[in-house]
Amino acid sequence: MGCNRNCGLLTGAVIGAVLAIFGGVLIPVGDHLIGKAIEKEAVIANGTIAFENWLVPGSSVYRQFWVFHVLNPSEVLEGAQPQLEQRGPYTYRVRYLPKENITENLDGTISYMLPNVALFEPDMSIGTENDTITCLNLAVAAVPSVYKNTLMQIFANSFIKSSKSTMLQNRTVKELLWGYTDPFLDKIPMVSNSVVGVFYPYNGTLDGLYRVYTGTEDIKKTAIIESYKNKRNLSYWEGHCDLVNGTDGASFPPFVKKDQVLRFFSSDICR
């Protein structure tokens, strides 16, 4: 009985030691093989999982707007201080169309254009994009800056009066954001395009050219922007803030750590 017990303990110890050795060897090997498999599929190249996820973002991207409605327009036109009411948010889904004009380059980068489109999301908004807002007349307000010559300002004022425009106007949220035909500009013969909007033109346009690293040369650079419109700097800011930095926000390199800062570039705010 003693021998059998001792033999059993010895056998168990030997088996445990062998398993521990195998575990110590196989776990690093397994981690290495898994890492290699992830690296293979994380590269932005046609046919990989990363490419499919990068081509069309899997997660939705939204943009929200708040606008200020003038409550006392008549008094403001007489010189009174405006009373403002904040309205919103008005939410739009963006960045949901596939990238276009994709070109795989020989230097480990890939180039593409981002289609600009904004789809109104009523369930995530307070109000509709057809809400009417009393707001600043963008075209009229710009006259002193555009036409600094006194004679030109006189001509501009005559067009403002004939179009029945004032410093304030009533516009829907959709018009204010994405564009409307301005009656004042429509009167001026030398103006070829009388459409005005805070983000006009946006819908139906393309943003780029973007050039990003595919990860074939360095997996840690996957999706990092190499250049935007063939430039590494924006010429808007000073120092580090002027650099085109990070990704376009649709995807990031693999093996991201919990404490790692993720940077992305937004062309709309040039940051």
Buried (B, 14 or more C-beta within 10 A) or exposed (E): EEEEEEEEEEEEEEEEEEEEEEEEEEEEEEEEEEBEEBBEBBBBBEEBEBBEBBBEBEEEEBBEBEBBBBEBBEEBEEEEEBEBEEBBBBBBBBBBEEBEEBEBEEEBBBBBBBBBBBEBBEEBBEBEBEBEBBBBBBBBEBBEEEBEEEEEBEEBEEBBEEBEBBEBBEBBBBBBBBBBEBBBBBBBEEEEEBBBBBBBEBBEEEBBBBBBBBBBEEBEBBBBBBBBEEEEEBEEEEEEEBBBBBBBBBBBBBEEEEEEEEEBBEBEEBB
